[in-house]
Amino acid sequence: MVEGICRNRVSGPERKMRKHLLFGFGAAAYLALACAASGRAQEAGDWPQFRFDSARSGLNSSETILSTSTVGGLKEIWSFTTDGIVASSAAVVENVVYVPSGNGTFYALDAATGAVIWKPKIVGSASSPAVVNGVAYVGAGTDTGFVYALNAATGETIWRKRTGGIDSSPTVSNGTLYVGTHKHSLIALDASTGHLVWSAALDSSATSSPAVVNGIVYVGSQGGFVYALSARTGRMKWKNSGAAPMPIFGAPAVANGLVYIGADDGVLRAIDPRTGKKVWSVASDGEAPEINSSAAVAQGIVYVGYNTGDLLAANAKTGAVVWTASTSQSGNIFPSPAAANGVLYVAADDNHLYAFDALTGAQ
């Protein structure tokens, strides 16, 4: 449901209030929506970590209930107010919603009712959780913060690792957790124990959430660079030579043999994952636009939102503009768009959640 998982039974950055906000809701509440057209409970796939999986594509390929013809039947079925602003997206696994608040409480909620299952106190977090193999991982946003591993069933802490501050959302792949830190580094931790596997120095802090594909970790930095590192050793494969003139807040999205990433200069870039060279780039026509979130990739199209409230859909191979659309004049898009079954979901800070036809841009 959140970040693009919608179903009849809901199973389910240092700047500008952190950039990876809760999809659909930049407030102290998580809302569950249901499809009004269907009368019986059905379940779609889980959404276990930020942007769905380690490729960070923002695509839920298993969604079948909601489509362009049924999404208009969504209605609210419950809401839950947290103890502080929600500046992350939620993970949804086996009918449980996991979401931290800025005041430091980490919630596990029943996805069908909104009832609290557990709520331990950690440190205020803007890091989106990852829930893998019965463990919930989340980072604390303070400069002395920890990465936490909690029992997903009980909320009990399994381990915690001091990192120097986390806004980046952890990526868990093949038994290793990868996350960017405030201390100008990307670190890899053993997902079972929290022991440091390796640490790689970056030019600046990384609030970008890493993507992990085919043994390579990709991450953006506040300095505008994109890095590719060995997932096993942390050895740098490449650092792109043409840094963006502004910070990168969003996660790289890896799909179609390319790495897609936007920056605060308003430019969406496609990068060759083998060399780090730019394949194409496209900028919005708007006035001083910024890309503060991650791109979504589906059906050969890359989608990105701007602080102006505008949406851009570009051909994934060429960068040619497929369509543009707008949420509202005041609808800055900080949350990342998400795609599922022909629908593009995006939230704006005008307090609305929008659904667009992913192929045409029609609202």
Order of alpha helices (4+ residues) and beta strands (2+ residues): beta-beta-beta-beta-beta-beta-beta-beta-beta-beta-beta-beta-beta-beta-beta-beta-beta-beta-beta-beta-beta-beta-beta-beta-beta-beta-beta-beta-beta
